[in-house]
């Protein structure tokens, strides 16, 4: 039974479980595997296969290919739910969904080849310094080296940036034409498989290349034949899936901390729930989580409404949305740190899930692609103050 069957079958006897509930069923398993995946620096093989079979990588893949054909809000909910189990797993899940959305913007014949017999393609994608691609007899000869290829160890393809005649393109390269350098040795977000990949004279069809601007656009691409609205939205309408990861992590932290309130912090100590400061620390986190849900939902809806307008975001609109994302990240990061500290020294054990989530969120606040916190907040301040784009600003706008 396909994802579409499970969600929208007209047969009243068929299961109608929303994908967020499917994701919820994976949370205990993901959480149990999180420490081992951190040590292995990769996701569990069986977990990835089962999540794909359950449709969790094809949330926004059109129904034509067997995906759920859902939109940004539903994707947010799935990513938020998986993050309650493990942030690395949610990060890869989010990017596999994004990258399927990108692939569904290529010409029909390419999509038919990629989605033959499957409803999702596990594809890494890199937004960094471009490699090169030369046209040779109707083909492209691709060379380059790219880091941060999230999800690559379980991927069949990669989207890599290349320069073609002074223009920036993303090209699809099959895994068998890539060298994988397993150099992802980090202290946080360790299971995201964000390895380095290398192409040496990889040969692909010219049609497997798309200008970067078309890829991020609403309708200037080849996938507009799909019936789903999500295929006629710009990438800016999807960006709050990453904020949803933070929201889900905080939800999990509040849940776990509440459970720990009934335990003692040391020999002959009363349960934490009897200590006012422990209760206040928890209720602050509880309320912050509620507020972050409201901010995320409102910001995501605003981004969708701007996208439906059919014209690019203004600098001020993009800055406003970015401030919502930045505020969610900062509040979750600070609140998680408070909760870890409230656990005492046991909060820093290697197998402590709160410790792992706090470290992961702290790392993401420095992530170059998502937007290093200090850099992005200064950018948004400039735009809201009417100062425009700073000279030499290298960041890609989410128009």
ZILINDA-V106645 format. One record per residue. N is the residue number from 1. OMEGA is omega in whole degrees, 0 to 359 (none if undefined). NEAR is the number of other C-alpha atoms within 8 Angstrom. Layout:
<<N	OMEGA	NEAR> <N	OMEGA	NEAR>>
This chain:
<<1	182	4> <2	176	8> <3	181	11> <4	179	12> <5	184	10> <6	186	13> <7	194	12> <8	180	7> <9	178	11> <10	178	5> <11	185	5> <12	179	6> <13	182	4> <14	178	9> <15	179	8> <16	184	9> <17	176	8> <18	183	8> <19	177	12> <20	177	10> <21	173	8> <22	179	10> <23	181	12> <24	179	9> <25	180	7> <26	189	11> <27	180	12> <28	179	8> <29	179	8> <30	181	13> <31	179	11> <32	183	7> <33	192	9> <34	182	10> <35	180	9> <36	178	7> <37	176	13> <38	179	11> <39	182	8> <40	183	8> <41	178	12> <42	176	11> <43	179	12> <44	185	8> <45	182	7> <46	179	6> <47	181	9> <48	180	10> <49	183	8> <50	177	8> <51	178	11> <52	180	11> <53	179	7> <54	177	8> <55	186	15> <56	175	12> <57	183	13> <58	181	14> <59	182	15> <60	173	15> <61	181	17> <62	180	14> <63	179	9> <64	181	6> <65	179	10> <66	177	12> <67	181	17> <68	178	14> <69	183	13> <70	186	12> <71	185	10> <72	182	13> <73	180	8> <74	176	11> <75	178	13> <76	184	13> <77	179	10> <78	182	12> <79	177	17> <80	182	16> <81	180	14> <82	179	18> <83	176	17> <84	176	14> <85	182	16> <86	184	13> <87	178	14> <88	180	12> <89	178	14> <90	179	13> <91	179	13> <92	178	11> <93	179	11> <94	183	13> <95	173	11> <96	177	14> <97	177	13> <98	188	8> <99	171	12> <100	178	16> <101	177	11> <102	182	10> <103	180	8> <104	175	12> <105	176	12> <106	179	13> <107	185	10> <108	184	8> <109	177	6> <110	177	10> <111	179	11> <112	179	8> <113	183	7> <114	188	7> <115	178	11> <116	177	6> <117	179	4> <118	183	8> <119	174	11> <120	177	13> <121	177	12> <122	188	13> <123	170	14> <124	175	15> <125	185	10> <126	173	13> <127	183	7> <128	181	7> <129	185	6> <130	168	11> <131	181	13> <132	175	10> <133	179	11> <134	178	8> <135	180	9> <136	175	7> <137	176	4> <138	179	7> <139	172	10> <140	175	13> <141	191	12> <142	176	15> <143	177	12> <144	177	11> <145	186	9> <146	175	14> <147	175	10> <148	179	8> <149	186	15> <150	177	13> <151	188	15> <152	184	14> <153	176	7> <154	185	8> <155	176	12> <156	182	10> <157	172	13> <158	170	15> <159	184	12> <160	179	14> <161	177	14> <162	172	14> <163	176	12> <164	180	10> <165	175	4> <166	176	5> <167	181	7> <168	179	11> <169	164	12> <170	179	12> <171	177	11> <172	178	11> <173	177	12> <174	182	9> <175	184	10> <176	177	5> <177	180	9> <178	170	12> <179	180	9> <180	178	8> <181	186	8> <182	184	6> <183	183	6> <184	182	10> <185	188	6> <186	182	6> <187	179	6> <188	186	8> <189	190	12> <190	186	15> <191	185	13> <192	176	14> <193	186	14> <194	187	11> <195	175	15> <196	176	14> <197	183	12> <198	172	12> <199	178	12> <200	181	9> <201	174	7> <202	184	12> <203	181	8> <204	177	11> <205	177	9> <206	181	9> <207	178	7> <208	177	10> <209	178	10> <210	177	11> <211	183	10> <212	181	9> <213	178	6> <214	182	10> <215	184	11> <216	189	11> <217	178	12> <218	187	12> <219	181	11> <220	180	7> <221	188	11> <222	185	10> <223	184	11> <224	179	10> <225	178	5> <226	184	8> <227	186	7> <228	180	9> <229	185	7> <230	179	10> <231	175	14> <232	174	9> <233	174	14> <234	182	12> <235	181	11> <236	181	10> <237	183	12> <238	194	9> <239	183	8> <240	171	13> <241	178	13> <242	175	11> <243	179	12> <244	175	13> <245	179	17> <246	180	14> <247	180	14> <248	178	14> <249	179	15> <250	176	14> <251	180	11> <252	180	11> <253	178	11> <254	179	12> <255	183	8> <256	180	8> <257	177	10> <258	178	9> <259	182	8> <260	180	8> <261	181	12> <262	177	9> <263	178	9> <264	181	10> <265	181	10> <266	181	5> <267	180	5> <268	178	4> <269	177	7> <270	175	8> <271	182	11> <272	183	13> <273	178	10> <274	180	8> <275	183	9> <276	184	7> <277	178	6> <278	178	12> <279	180	12> <280	179	8> <281	181	11> <282	185	12> <283	174	8> <284	178	8> <285	179	12> <286	181	10> <287	177	8> <288	179	11> <289	179	13> <290	181	8> <291	180	8> <292	174	10> <293	181	9> <294	180	8> <295	181	10> <296	183	14> <297	180	9> <298	181	8> <299	179	11> <300	179	13> <301	178	8> <302	179	8> <303	179	11> <304	181	10> <305	176	8> <306	179	10> <307	180	15> <308	180	7> <309	176	6> <310	176	7> <311	183	6> <312	174	6> <313	168	10> <314	176	6> <315	181	9> <316	178	10> <317	178	8> <318	178	12> <319	179	13> <320	177	10> <321	178	10> <322	177	11> <323	176	10> <324	179	11> <325	181	11> <326	179	11> <327	177	8> <328	180	14> <329	183	12> <330	182	9> <331	179	9> <332	179	14> <333	182	11> <334	181	8> <335	177	11> <336	178	13> <337	177	9> <338	182	9> <339	177	14> <340	180	13> <341	179	9> <342	177	9> <343	185	9> <344	184	9> <345	179	7> <346	178	7> <347	181	12> <348	174	9> <349	183	8> <350	183	6> <351	180	7> <352	185	10> <353	177	6> <354	178	11> <355	182	13> <356	181	11> <357	180	12> <358	179	12> <359	180	11> <360	180	12> <361	178	12> <362	179	9> <363	183	10> <364	178	9> <365	176	11> <366	186	9> <367	186	9> <368	183	6> <369	179	6> <370	178	6> <371	178	10> <372	192	12> <373	184	9> <374	181	6> <375	184	8> <376	181	11> <377	176	11> <378	177	8> <379	182	11> <380	176	14> <381	178	9> <382	186	12> <383	180	13> <384	178	11> <385	178	6> <386	182	6> <387	177	8> <388	180	7> <389	181	8> <390	176	8> <391	178	4> <392	179	4> <393	186	6> <394	188	4> <395	176	4> <396	179	4> <397	180	4> <398	185	7> <399	none	10>>
